[in-house]
Amino acid sequence: MKPRIYWAPPYVAALIMGALSFPGLASALTLEQALSVAEQDAPSLHAQAANLVAARSAAIPAGELPDPKLKLGLQSVPIEGDARWQLEQEAMTMQMVGVMQDVPNRAKRRARVEAAQASVALANAQQTVERLGVRQATAEAWIASFAVEQKLSLFKQLYSENQLLSRAVQARIAGGSGQTADSVLPRQEAALLAEQEDELLRNQAVARAGLRRWIGELAGQPLTGDWPQWLAAVDNYQHNLNRHPALLAFDPMTREAEAKVHQAIAEKTPDWSWGIDYLRRGREYGDMVNLSVSFDLPLFTSSRQDPKIAAERARLAQIELSAKRPCACTTKS
């Protein structure tokens, strides 16, 4: 006898597939899952990733020369006489096409590269700090939600014990060993339990809202798992203080500020440029070529370059002092 094959209606298969694909119906949410989702979906982390890409892209041309310049022009065109506005009648009239290249001094280009590299390091540190901040906030929100739910799970037993107490009091009163006033105590405890439960439900809504900020609609799933067991190496606190998230950005910030100081100092070193021009004259005259070199003359440094140097040094000092200032993480007990 052949076994019968029963085909489920299409809507039943759709319901099964929907239940498997919908996260809220598939499984409960552990702490590690919440942390993983937050790291993947947090908008602030996407913003920091874009900032890092921008810093890396900006660092590529940091040490390059500026684009060359194309020069076009007319020279010594007569504006009076029989040859006015003629380009080939006068020996000194020339049509010019040329190229000019600005060359910033080497110290300035080196400082730009240093600043760009420091900007990349700073963006990388900021991304790390933001990732740690997202993980911390997500963990705090998950733990707060989990703690509230653990407390709420006890109320069924507490209400059951309260009912047992109420029946015991009623039995004592009926047996003559208790007083009528004793019946108030179970009702008072029941009212107190209801009040505490309402407060926990409000706390649960707040905690879930905080978790939803980092993981979206997945925050509506039930929570599961154990309390996190994070071992604290107290003996290494002082040695690892420079790795604290609040201090990670100071090193690249200092390097970036130092590079900007070097860049401001390099403004006192002259830049230069070179150019080559081809000069075309009339048919009966020979064409010409111009070669030229020009240099900047930083003659008024006291009112131009020196104030910029002082400003960048002040910013560097401010960053260094901020790095040395005790942070809140070292003062908390």
KOLSELUM-511813 format. One line per 10 residues: number of its first residue (from 0); for each residue x, y, z of N, C-alpha, C. Coordinates in steps of 0.05 Angstrom, whole numbers, plus 5000, padded with zeros to 4 digits. Each point is the difference from the previous one (the first is absolute). Layout:
N
NUM = X,Y,Z,X,Y,Z,X,Y,Z; ...
***
This chain:
333
0 = 5017,4976,5000,4983,5024,5000,5018,5025,5000; 4995,5017,4982,5016,5025,4998,4992,5020,5021; 5021,5012,5013,4993,5020,5021,4987,5024,4987; 4982,5011,5014,4987,5024,4990,5017,5025,5005; 4999,5018,4981,5014,5025,5003,4980,5022,5002; 5002,5015,5022,4981,5022,5005,5013,5026,4993; 4988,5016,4984,5010,5026,4992,4987,5022,5017; 5016,5016,5013,4990,5022,5016,4991,5022,4981; 4979,5014,5007,4992,5024,4984,5022,5020,4998; 5000,5016,4979,5022,5019,4996,5002,5020,5023
10 = 4978,5008,5012,5002,5021,5021,5013,4989,5025; 4998,4973,5004,5014,4988,5023,5030,5001,4997; 5009,4994,4975,5029,5002,4995,5010,5028,5003; 4983,5019,4991,5008,5028,5002,5002,5009,5030; 4982,4990,5016,5001,5007,5029,5025,4988,5013; 5007,4975,4992,5024,4988,5011,5025,5015,4992; 5002,5007,4975,5024,5014,4990,5001,5028,5013; 4977,5013,5003,5000,5026,5013,5009,4998,5029; 4992,4979,5014,5008,4997,5028,5030,4995,5002; 5011,4985,4981,5029,4995,5001,5016,5024,4992
20 = 4989,5017,4982,5016,5023,4991,4996,5024,5018; 4979,5001,5016,4996,5023,5017,5016,4997,5026; 5018,5018,5006,5018,4996,5023,4985,4998,5026; 4978,5015,5003,4986,4999,5026,4988,4973,5006; 4994,4984,4978,4988,4974,5004,5021,4978,4999; 5023,5006,4989,5020,4979,4996,5015,4993,5026; 5009,5020,5015,5016,4994,5024,5000,5025,5017; 5009,4995,5025,5003,5022,5019,5027,5014,4995; 5004,5022,5012,5023,5017,4995,5020,4998,5023; 5024,4991,4994,5021,5000,5020,5015,5026,5000
30 = 5017,5004,5020,5016,5024,5002,5020,5002,4976; 5013,4978,4993,5019,5000,4978,4986,5006,4974; 4976,4990,4996,4985,5006,4975,4994,5030,4999; 4991,5011,5023,4994,5029,5000,5025,5016,4994; 5023,4993,5011,5024,5015,4995,5008,4998,4971; 4997,4976,4988,5007,4996,4972,4982,5017,4982; 4974,5000,5005,4981,5016,4984,5006,5029,5002; 5006,5009,5025,5006,5029,5004,5024,5008,4984; 5021,4984,5000,5025,5006,4985,4995,5001,4970; 4981,4985,4990,4994,5000,4972,4982,5022,4991
40 = 4981,5008,5017,4978,5017,4992,5001,5028,5012; 5017,5006,5020,4999,5026,5013,5007,5022,4980; 4983,5020,4996,5006,5022,4981,5026,5015,5006; 5006,5003,5026,5024,5014,5007,5025,4985,4991; 4999,4974,4999,5023,4985,4991,5003,5002,4969; 4977,5001,4986,5001,5004,4971,5012,5028,4994; 4993,5019,5017,5010,5027,4996,5031,5001,5004; 5009,4986,5021,5029,4999,5006,5014,4985,4978; 4988,4979,4989,5013,4986,4978,5003,5018,4975; 4979,5016,4995,5002,5019,4977,5021,5021,5006
50 = 5003,5008,5025,5020,5020,5007,5028,4988,4996; 5004,4974,5006,5026,4988,4996,5006,4997,4970; 4980,4993,4984,5004,4999,4971,5008,5027,4989; 4987,5021,5010,5006,5027,4991,5028,5008,5007; 5009,4993,5024,5027,5007,5009,5021,4986,4983; 4995,4974,4995,5019,4985,4983,5001,5011,4972; 4977,5008,4989,5000,5011,4973,5015,5027,4999; 4995,5016,5021,5013,5027,5001,5030,4997,5004; 5010,4978,5011,5029,4997,5004,5015,4993,4975; 4986,4990,4979,5013,4991,4976,5015,5023,4986
60 = 4987,5023,4996,5014,5022,4986,5015,5019,5018; 5003,4993,5026,5011,5020,5019,5028,5009,4992; 5017,4982,4991,5028,5008,4993,5005,5007,4971; 4979,5000,4984,5003,5005,4972,5003,5030,4994; 5011,5005,4976,5002,5028,4991,4973,5010,4991; 4996,5026,5000,4975,5011,4989,4998,4994,4970; 4976,5002,4990,4996,4996,4971,5015,5022,4985; 5012,4993,4977,5013,5021,4984,4980,5019,4988; 5009,5023,4991,4983,5021,4989,5007,5004,4971; 4979,5002,4984,5003,5006,4971,4998,5030,4996
70 = 5019,5011,4986,5000,5029,4995,4995,5005,4970; 4981,5018,4994,4994,5008,4973,5000,5031,5000; 5011,5012,4979,5000,5029,4999,5010,5011,4974; 4997,5026,4998,5011,5016,4978,5018,5021,5012; 5023,5005,4987,5019,5019,5010,5007,5021,4979; 5002,5024,5009,5008,5023,4982,4983,5002,4975; 4974,5000,5004,4981,5004,4978,4997,5030,4995; 5006,5011,4976,4997,5029,4995,4970,5008,5001; 4995,5023,5011,4973,5010,5002,4997,5026,4984; 5021,5010,4987,4999,5024,4984,5015,4996,4974
80 = 4996,5017,4981,5015,4999,4974,4987,4980,4981; 5014,4997,4977,4989,4982,4979,4999,4971,5009; 5017,4992,5019,5001,4972,5008,4985,4994,5025; 4982,5019,5008,4986,4995,5025,4983,4975,4998; 5001,4985,5022,4985,4975,5004,5009,4978,4981; 5022,5004,4986,5011,4980,4983,5020,4983,5016; 5000,4974,4996,5017,4982,5015,5026,4993,4986; 5002,5005,4974,5024,4991,4986,5015,5023,4986; 4992,5025,5005,5013,5023,4987,5022,5011,5016; 5000,4997,5026,5019,5012,5018,5019,4978,5011
90 = 5026,5006,5000,5019,4980,5008,4997,4992,5029; 4991,5018,5017,4997,4994,5029,4974,4987,5008; 4981,4998,4980,4974,4988,5007,5003,4970,5000; 4991,4988,5021,5004,4971,5004,4974,4987,5012; 4994,4976,4990,4979,4983,5011,5014,4980,5019; 4990,4999,5025,5014,4985,5020,4983,4977,5010; 5013,4977,5003,4989,4977,5014,5022,4988,5018; 4993,4995,5025,5020,4991,5019,4989,4984,5022; 5018,4989,5016,4993,4983,5023,5015,5011,5024; 4987,5001,5023,5013,5009,5025,4994,4980,5022
100 = 5020,4994,5016,4997,4981,5022,5009,5013,5026; 4981,5001,5020,5007,5009,5027,5013,4976,5015; 5020,5006,5015,5014,4979,5016,5002,5009,5029; 4982,4991,5017,5003,5007,5029,5026,4988,5010; 5011,5013,5021,5025,4990,5011,4996,4972,5012; 5023,4986,5002,4999,4972,5009,4989,4997,5029; 5008,5019,5017,4990,4998,5028,4970,5003,5001; 4989,5017,4984,4970,5003,5000,4987,4975,4990; 5010,4987,4979,4988,4976,4990,5003,4977,5020; 5023,4999,5014,5003,4979,5020,4980,5005,5023
110 = 4996,5024,5008,4982,5006,5022,4971,4993,4991; 4993,5005,4975,4973,4992,4991,4996,4970,5001; 5021,4985,4993,4998,4971,5001,4997,4991,5029; 5015,5012,5018,4998,4993,5029,4972,5007,5010; 4989,5023,4993,4973,5007,5009,4979,4981,4989; 5003,4992,4974,4981,4981,4989,5001,4973,5013; 5025,4990,5005,5002,4975,5014,4989,5001,5028; 5004,5022,5014,4989,5003,5027,4969,5002,4998; 4990,5012,4979,4970,5001,4997,4989,4972,4997; 5014,4983,4984,4991,4973,4997,5000,4985,5027
120 = 5023,5003,5014,5002,4987,5027,4978,5010,5019; 4994,5026,4999,4979,5012,5017,4973,4988,4992; 4994,4999,4975,4974,4988,4991,4998,4971,5008; 5022,4986,4999,5000,4972,5008,4995,4997,5030; 5013,5018,5016,4996,5000,5029,4971,5008,5007; 4989,5019,4986,4973,5009,5005,4980,4977,4994; 5006,4985,4979,4983,4977,4994,5001,4979,5022; 5024,4995,5010,5003,4981,5022,4986,5009,5025; 5003,5026,5006,4986,5011,5024,4970,4998,4997; 4990,5007,4976,4971,4998,4995,4990,4971,5002
130 = 5016,4982,4989,4992,4971,5001,4998,4991,5029; 5020,5007,5016,4999,4993,5029,4977,5013,5014; 4994,5025,4993,4978,5014,5012,4973,4987,4993; 4997,4992,4975,4976,4986,4991,4997,4974,5015; 5022,4985,5002,4998,4974,5014,4993,5004,5030; 5012,5020,5012,4994,5006,5028,4971,5007,5004; 4990,5019,4983,4972,5009,5003,4981,4977,4995; 5006,4983,4979,4983,4977,4994,5000,4980,5023; 5023,4995,5011,5002,4981,5023,4985,5011,5024; 5002,5025,5006,4986,5012,5022,4970,4998,4996
140 = 4991,5005,4975,4971,4999,4995,4990,4971,5001; 5015,4981,4990,4992,4972,5001,4999,4990,5029; 5021,5007,5016,5001,4991,5028,4977,5013,5015; 4994,5025,4995,4978,5013,5014,4973,4986,4993; 4996,4994,4975,4976,4986,4992,4998,4972,5012; 5023,4986,4999,5001,4973,5011,4994,4999,5030; 5012,5020,5014,4996,5001,5029,4971,5005,5007; 4987,5018,4985,4972,5006,5006,4983,4975,4995; 5006,4986,4978,4984,4976,4993,5004,4978,5021; 5025,4998,5010,5005,4980,5021,4983,5007,5025
150 = 4998,5025,5007,4984,5008,5023,4971,4995,4995; 4990,5006,4976,4972,4996,4993,4993,4971,5001; 5019,4982,4993,4993,4972,5000,4995,4989,5028; 5008,5014,5020,4995,4991,5028,4972,5006,5010; 4986,5018,4986,4975,5009,5011,4978,4979,5000; 5001,4981,4981,4980,4979,5001,5002,4984,5025; 5024,4994,5009,5004,4985,5025,4993,5017,5024; 5006,5026,4998,4994,5018,5023,4970,5002,5003; 4985,5003,4978,4971,5001,5002,4988,4974,5011; 5012,4978,4991,4991,4974,5010,5004,4998,5031
160 = 5023,5008,5009,5006,5000,5029,4981,5019,5015; 4994,5022,4987,4981,5019,5013,4972,4988,5003; 4992,4984,4979,4974,4987,5002,5000,4978,5022; 5023,4986,5003,5002,4981,5021,4998,5013,5028; 5013,5023,5002,4999,5015,5025,4972,5009,5006; 4985,5009,4979,4973,5009,5004,4982,4977,5009; 5004,4977,4988,4983,4977,5008,5007,4991,5029; 5026,5001,5006,5008,4993,5028,4988,5019,5020; 5000,5026,4994,4989,5019,5019,4970,4996,5003; 4986,4995,4977,4971,4995,5002,4994,4975,5016
170 = 5017,4979,4997,4996,4976,5016,5004,5005,5029; 5020,5016,5007,5004,5006,5028,4977,5016,5012; 4990,5019,4984,4977,5016,5010,4975,4982,5003; 4996,4982,4981,4977,4982,5002,5003,4980,5023; 5025,4993,5007,5004,4982,5023,5000,5014,5027; 4998,5027,4999,5000,5015,5025,5026,5007,5012; 5022,4992,4986,5027,5006,5010,5011,5026,4989; 4985,5012,4982,5009,5026,4988,4980,5021,5003; 5009,5025,4994,4982,5023,5002,4992,5009,4972; 4978,5014,4999,4990,5009,4974,5019,5020,4987
180 = 5014,5015,5016,5019,5020,4990,5023,4987,4985; 5005,4974,5007,5023,4987,4986,4995,4996,4970; 4975,5001,4992,4994,4996,4971,5010,5023,4983; 5006,5023,5013,5009,5023,4985,5028,4996,4989; 5017,4985,5015,5028,4998,4993,5004,4987,4972; 4987,4978,4993,5004,4989,4973,4992,5019,4978; 4978,5015,5005,4991,5019,4980,5020,5023,4996; 5012,5009,5023,5020,5020,4998,5025,4991,4985; 5008,4975,5006,5023,4989,4985,4994,4996,4970; 4975,4992,4994,4992,4997,4972,5001,5027,4985
190 = 4990,5021,5014,5001,5027,4988,5028,5009,4996; 5018,4994,5019,5028,5008,4998,5013,4985,4977; 4994,4974,4997,5010,4985,4978,4991,5011,4973; 4975,5008,4998,4990,5011,4975,5013,5026,4993; 5005,5017,5021,5014,5025,4996,5028,4996,4990; 5014,4981,5013,5028,4994,4991,5000,4988,4972; 4980,4984,4994,4999,4988,4973,4996,5022,4979; 4982,5019,5006,4995,5022,4981,5025,5016,4995; 5015,5005,5022,5025,5015,4997,5020,4985,4983; 5002,4974,5004,5018,4984,4984,4992,4999,4971
200 = 4974,5000,4995,4990,5000,4972,5008,5027,4986; 4998,5021,5015,5009,5026,4989,5030,5000,4995; 5015,4989,5019,5029,4997,4996,5007,4982,4976; 4984,4980,4996,5004,4982,4978,4996,5015,4973; 4979,5016,4999,4995,5016,4975,5023,5019,4995; 5011,5013,5021,5022,5018,4996,5025,4985,4991; 5005,4977,5013,5024,4984,4992,4998,4990,4972; 4977,4991,4992,4996,4990,4973,5003,5023,4979; 4991,5024,5008,5004,5022,4982,5029,5007,4996; 5016,4998,5022,5028,5004,4998,5014,4979,4983
210 = 4991,4975,5002,5011,4979,4984,4992,5003,4971; 4976,5010,4995,4990,5004,4972,5017,5021,4985; 5011,5019,5015,5017,5020,4988,5024,4988,4985; 5010,4978,5010,5024,4988,4989,4995,4976,4982; 4978,4985,5004,4996,4976,4984,4973,5001,4986; 4985,5021,5001,4976,5003,4985,4978,4982,5010; 4984,4988,4981,4977,4985,5008,5007,4974,5014; 5025,4991,4997,5008,4976,5015,4998,5003,5030; 4998,5024,5009,4998,5005,5029,4973,4989,5011; 4981,4994,4983,4975,4989,5009,5001,4970,5005
220 = 5022,4987,4993,5002,4972,5005,5003,4993,5030; 4992,4977,5008,5007,4992,5028,5030,4996,5003; 5009,5005,5024,5029,4998,5006,5006,4973,5013; 5023,4990,4994,5009,4975,5011,5030,5000,5005; 5009,4981,5016,5029,4998,5005,5005,5004,5030; 5026,5000,5006,5008,5004,5028,5012,5028,5004; 5003,5006,5025,5013,5026,5006,5029,4999,4989; 5010,5022,4988,5027,5000,4989,5021,4997,5023; 5020,4984,4994,5022,4995,5019,5025,5014,4989; 5002,5025,5005,5023,5016,4991,5020,5002,5023
230 = 5023,4987,4996,5020,5001,5021,5015,5026,4999; 5005,5012,5023,5014,5026,5001,5028,4996,5012; 5020,5006,4983,5028,4998,5009,5008,5026,5014; 4993,5001,5026,5004,5025,5015,5029,5008,5001; 5018,4980,5001,5028,5006,5003,5011,5015,4975; 4987,4996,4977,5010,5012,4975,4986,5027,4993; 4983,5010,5018,4986,5024,4994,5019,5023,4993; 5019,5004,5018,5019,5023,4997,5017,4997,4975; 5009,4975,4994,5017,4995,4977,4985,5004,4974; 4975,4994,5000,4984,5001,4975,4984,5026,4998
240 = 5006,5020,5017,4985,5024,5000,5001,5015,4973; 5024,4998,4986,5002,5014,4975,4983,4987,4978; 4989,4976,5005,4983,4987,4981,4971,5006,5005; 4994,5016,5020,4972,5007,5006,4988,5015,4976; 4975,4993,4993,4988,5014,4977,5000,5030,5001; 4998,5011,5024,5001,5029,5002,5026,5013,4992; 5022,4983,4999,5026,5010,4994,5011,4991,4973; 4986,4983,4986,5010,4989,4976,5005,5021,4978; 4984,5021,4999,5002,5019,4979,5021,5021,5004; 5011,5002,5025,5019,5022,5005,5026,4997,4985
250 = 5010,4975,4997,5026,4997,4985,4997,5009,4971; 4981,4991,4984,4998,5010,4973,4993,5030,4999; 4984,5010,5020,4994,5028,5001,5025,5017,5004; 5018,4990,5018,5025,5014,5005,5018,4999,4975; 5001,4977,4986,5016,4998,4976,4990,5019,4978; 4973,5002,4998,4989,5017,4980,5006,5029,5006; 4998,5008,5026,5006,5027,5008,5030,5007,4995; 5018,4981,5006,5028,5004,4995,5006,5004,4970; 4986,4984,4984,5004,5003,4971,4991,5027,4990; 4978,5011,5012,4991,5026,4992,5019,5022,5009
260 = 5013,4996,5023,5021,5018,5009,5023,5000,4979; 5009,4976,4992,5021,4998,4980,4992,5013,4974; 4974,4997,4993,4991,5012,4975,5000,5030,5002; 4992,5011,5023,5001,5029,5003,5028,5011,5000; 5019,4985,5012,5028,5009,4999,5011,4999,4972; 4991,4980,4984,5009,4997,4973,4991,5023,4982; 4980,5015,5009,4991,5024,4985,5021,5021,4998; 5020,4999,5018,5022,5020,5000,5021,4993,4979; 4999,4975,4990,5019,4992,4979,4987,5006,4973; 5015,5013,4982,4987,5008,4975,4992,4976,4983
270 = 4977,5002,4988,4992,4982,4978,5011,5011,4974; 5000,4983,4980,5009,5010,4974,4984,4988,4978; 5003,5010,4976,4986,4989,4977,5017,5004,4975; 4995,4983,4980,5014,5003,4975,4979,5000,4977; 5008,5012,4978,4983,5002,4977,5015,4999,4974; 4987,4991,4979,5011,5000,4973,4978,5009,4981; 5007,5019,4982,4981,5012,4982,5010,4997,4971; 4983,4994,4982,5006,5001,4972,4987,5025,4988; 5016,5016,4986,4991,5026,4989,5001,4999,4970; 4977,5002,4987,4999,4999,4971,4997,5028,4989
280 = 5017,5007,4980,4999,5026,4988,4992,4997,4970; 5001,5022,4986,4993,5000,4972,5018,4981,4983; 4991,4995,4975,5015,4981,4984,5029,5008,4994; 5004,5026,4997,5027,5009,4994,5017,5004,5025; 4989,4994,5022,5015,5003,5025,5003,4972,5013; 5021,4997,5015,5005,4974,5014,4983,4998,5025; 4992,4975,5006,4985,4995,5025,5020,5000,5024; 4989,5002,5024,5017,5002,5024,4989,4981,5022; 5018,4996,5019,4993,4984,5024,5008,5016,5025; 4983,5001,5020,5006,5012,5026,5003,4979,5021
290 = 5020,5002,5016,5003,4984,5024,5000,5018,5024; 4985,4992,5021,4999,5018,5023,4999,4984,5026; 5010,5012,5021,4999,4990,5027,4993,5022,5019; 4981,4995,5019,4992,5021,5019,5001,4988,5028; 5004,5018,5019,5002,4992,5028,4982,5018,5017; 4988,4989,5021,4986,5016,5020,5020,5014,5017; 4992,5024,5010,5017,5016,5018,4985,5005,5026; 5003,4982,5019,4987,5004,5026,5014,5021,5017; 4996,5025,4993,5014,5022,5012,4986,5011,5026; 4974,4995,5002,4985,5012,5022,4990,4978,5018
300 = 5019,4984,5011,4992,4977,5016,4987,5007,5026; 5007,5023,5011,4989,5008,5026,4970,5004,5000; 4990,5008,4977,4971,5005,4997,4985,4979,4984; 5014,4980,4990,4988,4980,4983,5005,4972,5010; 5025,4990,4998,5006,4972,5007,5001,4997,5031; 5013,5018,5014,5004,4997,5029,4973,4997,5015; 4979,5016,4994,4975,4996,5015,4988,4972,4995; 5003,4990,4975,4990,4973,4995,5015,4979,5016; 5026,5003,5002,5016,4982,5015,4992,5000,5029; 4996,5024,5011,4992,5003,5028,4973,4987,5005
310 = 4981,5003,4981,4974,4989,5003,5001,4969,5000; 5016,4988,4982,5002,4971,4999,5014,4989,5024; 5020,5015,5010,5013,4991,5025,4981,5001,5024; 4983,5020,5001,4981,5002,5021,4980,4977,4999; 4991,4992,4976,4982,4977,4998,5014,4974,5008; 5025,4998,4993,5015,4976,5009,5003,4999,5030; 5005,5023,5013,5003,5001,5029,4973,4993,5013; 4978,5009,4988,4974,4994,5012,4994,4970,4999; 5008,4987,4978,4995,4971,4998,5018,4985,5020; 5025,5008,5002,5018,4987,5019,4991,5003,5029
320 = 4990,5024,5007,4990,5004,5027,4975,4984,5005; 4983,4998,4980,4976,4984,5003,5006,4970,5004; 5021,4991,4987,5008,4972,5003,5012,4994,5027; 5013,5020,5012,5011,4997,5027,4980,5003,5022; 4977,5014,4994,4980,5005,5021,4987,4973,5009; 4996,4996,5025,4987,4975,5009,4972,4998,4988; 4994,4977,4989,4974,4996,4988,4981,4988,5021; 4974,5001,4993,4980,4990,5019,5004,4970,5006; 5012,4986,4980,5003,4971,5004,5019,4994,5023; 5019,5018,5006,5019,4995,5021,4991,5009,5027
330 = 4979,5015,5002,4991,5011,5025,4976,4985,5012; 4988,4983,4983,4977,4985,5011,5010,4977,5017; 4986,4997,5022,5008,4978,5018,4984,4975,4994
***
